[in-house]
Amino acid sequence: MVHFASRVTGDVKIGKNVWISFAVNGGCYIQGLNKIFIGDDTIFGSGVKIISANHNQENFSKMIYAEPIEIGKKCWIGANAIILASVKLGDNVIVAAGSVVSKSFPDNLVIGGNPAKVIRPNKKT
């Protein structure tokens, strides 16, 4: 089930309880042309964009291959955050609202900004 104001395309695999964020948060765009994996108990806010493929600069009708996006377990993706192609987020990562995540981060961090950077460690819960 996906919120009526959101769009999900491509190959997107979600862990347990992730469907809740898909159902209740509008304005999201999840594009899994290069695959997206979202771990158990991860949540996200309204307006989140997860974009796994970019256009080829010489031919806009073609997409560029990239590694799949992988989001770990128990992550929290804040409202209007953007996660770009090939990003891998470890478990227990919090992404601040409005951030643009263009590179990968390991477990147990709070990240934010444009481009996203480490803000502080995330205390495990």
N, C-alpha and C positions, 0 to 999 in steps of 0.2 A: 504494500500500500504506500502510495506517495501523495503528499499534500497536493491539492489541485493547482496550486500556484508554483509548483516545482517541476523540474524536468530531469529525468534520469535516462541516459542513453549508453549503449555499449555494454561492455562486460564488467559488471560491478558485483562483487561478492561481499556480503555483509555477515558479521558474526551475530551472536545472540544479543537480543535487546536493542540492536542498532535500528531496527525498523521503527521504533518509537520516534526517533528524530526525523526519519523520512516522512512519517505520517503527520506530525504536528507542526513542522517548520516550513513555512512558505518562502518563495523566492529563491530557492536553492537550484543550482545547476550542477549536476554530476555527470561528467562526460568521460566515459570509460572506454574510449576507442583503443587505448593501449593497456587496458585493464586497471581496475582499482580493487584493492582488498582493504576492508575496514574491520578491525578486530572487535572482539566481544566488548559489550558495555561502553562503547564509544558513543559520545553524544555530540551534537552540533546545533548551532543556533540558526536563526533565519538568515537568508541571503548568502549562505555559504556556497562557494564555487570550488569544485574539485575538477581540474581540467588535465586530462592525461595525454592529450595530443595537441600539437601546434600545426599550423598551416605551413606548407613548403613555401619559401619566399619566392621561388621562381614560378611556381604553379599553385595558386591558392586553392585549387580544387583537390590537391593532394595533401595528405597528412604526413608528418614526420614521425617515424618510429621512435619510441622512447621506452625506457624501462617502465614497468607498471608502478603506480602509486601504491604504497603500503602504509597504512595507518594502524598503529598498534592497538593493544587493548587498553580500555579505561582512559582514552584520550578525551579531551574536551576542545572542540573547535568553536571558537567564539563567533558571534554574528558577523556576517559580511567578510569573513576571512576567505582568502583565496589560497588554494594549494595547487601548485603547478606540476607539470610532468616530471616523472622520475623521482619525486620526493619520497623518502622513507622516514616515517616518524616512529620512534620507539614507543613502548608502553608508558602510560601515565604522563603523556605530554599535553600541556595546556597551551593552546594557540590563542593569543589575545584577539579580541574583536578587531576587525579591519586590517589584520595582518596579511602580508603577501609572503607565502612560504615558497621559496625558489630553490632551497637546498635541504638536505636531510639533517635530522637531529636524532641523537640517541635517547634512551629512556630517561624519565623523571626530570623533565625540564619544563619551565614556563618560558615560552618564546613569544615575541611580538615585534611589530614594526614593519617597515617596507624599505628594504627586504627584512624579513624576520631575522632576529638574532636572539641569543640567550639573554633572558631577563634575570632569571635566578633558578636555583634548583627547585623542583617540585617535591614537597614532602609526600612520601607514599601514604596512601590511605588504606 
